[in-house]
Amino acid sequence: MNADFIEALRQIEKEKEIPFATLLKTLEVALGKAYKKHYGIPGDVNVHIDTTKNSFKFSCEKLVVEDVSNEHAEMSLATAKKFNADAVIGDMIPVEVTPENFGRIAAQTARQVMMQEFRETEREKVYDEYNAKIGEVATGVVQRHENGNVYINIGKLEALLPVQEQVPSEPYRFNDRVKVYLLEVRRSSRGPQVIVSRSHPSLIRRLFELEVPEIADGTVLIKSVAREAGARSKIAVMSDDEKIDPVGACVGHRGARVQAVVSELYDEKIDIVRWSSNIQQFVAESLSPAKSVNVRVNEDKKSCFVLVPDNMLSLAIGKSGQNVRLAARLTGWRIDIRSESQEAKAAFAKAAEEIEQEEREKELASTTVAPVPSAPVAVTVADETDDGGHAVAYGDEVTITADMLNELDFDNDAE
């Protein structure tokens, strides 16, 4: 090994941004594998490179045998005694095996293994680099479309924008510069693959961090984000500093800051609302642009009943219910909206139903027949009749009550 070889490693260190110590370790592993493969050594081969002397040393363990068949992997007992006087047959003796001439084939093998190790090291470095950036935003250039997927160059590799992470309304033209959200990094046979997104709600959060210094330094906080990609998004912001208006900080002078985010998202509408710990106030803010709303909260069911003026009902609900859906996602509460006229009709219908129920109850009470008291009746009992059919009474009176009559079984008597 000469100084030119070490200088070549230094050059690779600068170009690939791989630490010199990692390159040396990779080279040692590559030379060890090449030596092991070339000479058929079953055990491990250790290589140590001395950069101060521009030299390297090979060492391995040889098996002590009676008859040596492979001098690179085995040694006789007599030779073993030179290294260890107590050596016996079957021992493994560590010895230095630095070759004087590595040979053309062995050198070619070492080169191939070394290049493979360098590639693996570089791939691992790229993987670690982008894995640490998951959840951040990267700027890339659209390269090509393939099977519906879009490939975007984000620097050291091409990121994959799958169909499910795309926004249908965005064009993704060749050479377009776009900002993407780093979603995931996968290992593959061709190296690390970065999965990115344009529809993820956190993309909104990261874009505002880039455009609004108050968000980047933590003065203004984004508490929650709700998004329907390509159509509309809502963000709730707050600040502990009373001197700072969180909504105004996000909007910027003449709307410059929010407009920069809107332009990046191909004119997707963005509503910025003020977050509040008071859920009534927060829900009212989240239904922006609707105003003058009245909110009633049900803590147990985590739901809100919202009453709005008639002229604000369509704004509060939004197109196909979009505004109220986003407000529900932003607040985390279920929201039920009615207009004032709808609530008045519902109250009138309820009152009418109550009046009708009372009238039915009164009518039912008036048609109910009072029970007849069971007054006793005195009768004379006749045991028999005379020849003329006249009853002959014994003169005793028997008192018969209604309860006694009820106990009689007239049906059985009739039979």
Phi, psi and omega in degrees: 000133180245179184294332180297325181293317178296322178295324177296322177296321178297322179294318177297323179302319181287318185288315185267352182058042177253130181304143182299322179298323178293321178296317179298316179298318178297318179295319179298316178297318181296316179295321178297316178296318180297315179297316181297319180288322184290319185259001176066044181269125182286328183275187180280148176242123180259137180235134177235125180256127177256105184287337180288326180255000182053049182219166177219155180231137176254141175215147179205173178258129179253145181274131178278120182226168178282312180245120183276122178254334178224103185293343179278341181240348184227162174212155179283167180294324180296319178292322180296327180297335178291330181266327181212113183296337182266011183295143177228170179299132179100350178285156174253119184250121177285130181219158175276132184231033181300120181285145176285323179224112185293332180090152183295316182293316179296321179294322178295319178297316179299320180296316181296315179296320181296316179296322178295317179295321178297318179297315179297320179296317180294319179296319180294323178294317179295319179300311180297322181296312183280333177295327178287344182260006179301133183094358178256176180251136176236148177262131181222175180238129180295127182257310183198167174247140180208116180055038180086341178277155178242132179254128186236128178280117181246021177128264184275351180203172177264125179270150180259124174253095183290166184301317184290346179256005179270161173257119186305330184277354181267140189278323184053060180281156180301132180074007174291138175266124182226153173261133183234155179264123181285113188263318187198152174236127181242148173272140178215172181294337180263009181110181181295143178239125182261126177261127182239167183221147172245354183251357183292137179300329181291345175299321177300315181300314182291324179294321177292327176297326179286327186267334186245108180300327180296328176284320181298323182267002174088002179292321176248134182248139171267109186280323180202156181224135173231133186217138164243099192306131178090345183245295185204150176222154175230138174231142177252126185236155177207165178214139176282344180272114182294340181280350184250130175270109185297322179293315179296324178296323180284327180287316179083173180295120182056030177074020186295319184290310181292329179293326177296320178290318179299318179296320179296330182262021177056051173066030172291133182288140181229125175256129178250119183239159181272126178283147178214145176287341174281110188295328178297314180292320181295317179296319178298319178293321184293338180276008175308139017271007178291140182237172176055047180262148178247122187246130173243133190251137171246100185296321184296315181269357182052051181225159181231140172254122186245127177251125183234155174299156183302322183284354180253357186298314181294324178292320181294320180283317181083173181293122181056030178076017186294317185295316181288329176297312180295321179297320179295319178292322182293319183270334185080013180243151175281134186237126176244125186245136172221152176273166181297320180292322177297319180293322179294317179296318180295320179293319178297316180296322179293318179295318179298321179294321179295318179297317180297323179294318178297319179296321179295321180294319178296317180297320180294321180292324182287334182268002181279127182277131180285143181293141180279129180293144183275079180283138180290144180239129179267127179228157176260129183268129177253131181272328186206175178239159176272186182295333180274006180085008180270140182288141178253111185269150176270351175092000179267135178262137178241130180272123181247127179253169179295327180294326179291323178293324181294332182283346181286141179260089184290329181296317180293326179293324180295323179292000000 
